[in-house]
Amino acid sequence: MIKNVKDPGFGYQSSKNAKKIINQDGTSNVTHVNRTRNWNDLYSHLIDISWTRFFFFVILVYTSINILFAVIYNRIGIEQMTASTGNVLRDLLNVFFFSAQTITRVGYGGIAPQGLIANIIASFQAMIGLLGFSFITGLLYGRFSKPKAAIKFSKNIIVRDFKDNRALMFRLMNSIKNMMIEPQITVTLSMTEPSKKGDNFKRNFYELKLERDKIMYLPTMWTVVHLLDEKSPLQSIQIKN
């Protein structure tokens, strides 16, 4: 008898034209609607975005903070850092570069805060720089240490004769040079089926029995085989070869 397995977390409600639960790259295809967001989501978001967007975010935040402090230094009086050149743009560039030297703790010495207010602001900015670069370092570590699947799957699933019956087969391969030891696989089938009343649809989940769900080593490829016998939820479905 074919038994449903427990919902793996995607819900039983469905529509007739249900989309894939998992995308081609392995990410979830679930969209959160009206979900409240908070600052705790920022770290996870910055871990998951692409490298291009990540570095764009870092450069944008770094530049914005330096512009903000450059405006502050200019407002309190550039004379508290260095002599004014008489040119507004040149003065802003000077305090911008001073801000960059302060936040990175480089301190070339060309410009130095002299007044009390300027020293307080520079000390506060140095603390922000210390915390900010610690945060960026944590993000870089998280991005490099994040587990990444090195498994590639065949684009097509085939059905062919197998042991006096038919079997559903697909392949997976190890895409890195390191050998995987004792890999194990579980295949869950998601099927959108009409409800008993026939007025709506329901998503059912079945765990497919495999000819072999564990091997000793995976140096190259592994052909996963599911026999289409009387215990298979696909046995009653007409699958064309």
N, C-alpha and C positions, 0 to 999 in steps of 0.2 A: 504494500500500500504506500502511495506517495504521500508524504507528510510535509507540510510547510515548515520552514525554519523560522525562528524568531526574526522580527524586523531588525535589520542591522543598523537602523538609525535614520532611514530615509522616509519612513512613514508609509502607511498602507493606502492612503488616498491617492487617486490618480485620475487621469483623463484619458480619453480615447487616443489622442495623439501625444502620448507621454514622450518626453525627451530622455536622452541618456542621463544616468545618474552620475557617471564618472566621465570626465573629458578624456580626450586622446592622450594628454600629457599626464594623466593620473590625478588631476585636481578634481575637486567636487564641483558638480554642476548645480548645486543648490544655491538659490538666491535668497538672501535675508531681506524681508520687507518690513519697514517701520521698526527696525532694530535700533535701540538706543546705543550710541557710541560714547566712549569715554577715553581718557588719556591712557588707560591700560591697553587699548587696542593699538596704540601708536607703535609700540615695540614690535608686535606681531606683524603689523602692516609693513614696517620698514625692513623686516626680515624677509618678507615674501615678495616684495616688488623686484623688478629687474634691476641689474647693476646700473644701467643708464639712468633710470629714474632715481635710484638711490644716490648716486653721485651728484645728480642735478639737485636733489633735495639738500645734500650737504653743502654744496656751493651756494645755493640760494640762502640757506639759513646763515651761513658764515658771512656772506656779503651783507645781508640785511642787518645782522647784529653790528657789524663794523660801521655801516652807514648810520645806524641809530646812535651809536656812541660818538661818531664823528660830529653829528649834529649837536649832541649834548656838550661835547668839548667846545664846539664853536659858540654855543649859546652862553656858556659860563665865562667865555673870554679866552681867545687863543693865546693871549699874553701870559696865561698861567702855564702854558707848555713851551711856547717859542714866540719869537717876534713875528708880528703880522707882516705879510708881504704887501698888503694893500689890495690884493686881488682876492675876492671872495672864493672863487673856484680853487685857486692855488692853496688858500688857507684850509679849505675843506679837504683837499687831497692830502695836505700835510697831517691833519688830525686823523684822517682815515688811515693812513699808513701807520701813524702812531698807535691807533686803535688795534690794527692788525698785529703790530709788534707786541702790544700788551696782552692781547687775548691768547696769542701763541707763546707768550713768555720768552720771546726772542730777546727783546730789549737791546737794540743796537746802540742806544745812547745818543743818537742824533737829536732826539726830542725827549725831554723828561718833564714830568709834572712838577710844578714849583709851588703852587698854591695849595692850601688845605683842601678845598673842595675838589680840585683836580686830582689830588692824591687819593681822596676817598673814592671818587668815581673809578680811578684806575685800579685801585685795590679790589673794588667790587667786580670790575670787568675781568680781572685776572682770575677771580674765583669762578666766574661764569665760564671762562675758557677752560679752567681745570675740570669742572664738572662736565662741560660739553664734550671735550675730547675723550674723557673717560666713557661717556655715553656712546660716542662714535666707535671707540675701540671695542666696547661690548657688542655693538651691532655688527662690526666686522667679524668678530669671533663667532657670533651667532650665525652669520651668513655662511662662513666657511665650515662651521661644525654641524650645520643642519643636515640631517640624514637625507640623502638623495638616492632615489631608486636608480639602480644601474641595470635594470631589466627592460628589455625591449620585447614587444609582443608582435606576432605576425598580424598583418593587416586583415587577413581573411581567415575564416573558420571553414573547414571542409568536413564533409561527411562522406565516408567511403566504407567499403566492405572490410570487416575486421572480425576474425574468429567466428565464421559462420553467421555473422550478424552485421550490423552496421554500427559505426562509431563516429562520434563527433571529435574532431581533432584540431588543435592549434599549437603553435610553437612559441616558445620564449627562449631568449638567449641572454647570456651574461655579456654586457657591453664593455666591461673593463677587463684588464689583464689578470687581476687577482682572481683566484679560484674560490668559488663559494662552496662552503662545506655544509652538508646536510640541509640543503634548502627544502622547504615544505610549502605546498600550495593548497589552497582551498578555493573552490570555484562555486560561487553563488549565482544562481540564475534568477533574474528579475523578470517577471511576466505580468503584463497588464491584461487582466481578464474581466469579463463582465460579471457583475454581482449576481447573486441568485435571483434577485427580482428583475434584473436586466435593465434597471433605470440608471445605473451609473457603473463606474469601473473601479476595480480594486487592484492594487499592486501586490502580487504574491511573490514570495522568495523561496527558492528551493536550493538546497545544497547538492550539487552533482557528485555522484559517486565516481571516482576516478580509478583507472586501472592501477595507477601508482601515484600517490600523493606526496612521496618523499623519496629523494635519492641521496646517494652519498656525496657526490661531487657534481658541480656544474661548471665545467671548463668552457663549454661552447653552447650547445643547444639542447633543449628538452622538449620532446613532443608530448603534450598532455592529451590523454585519451579518455573519453567518456563513452561507455558502451550504451547504445540505444536499445536497452532491453525493456522488459515489462516493468522494471522498477524506475525507469527514467521518466521524468516529467515531459520529455520531448518525444517519447515513443509514439504518442498518438498524433503528432504533428507531421504533416507531409513535408519533408525536406528534400528538395531536389539536389541531385548530385551535380 
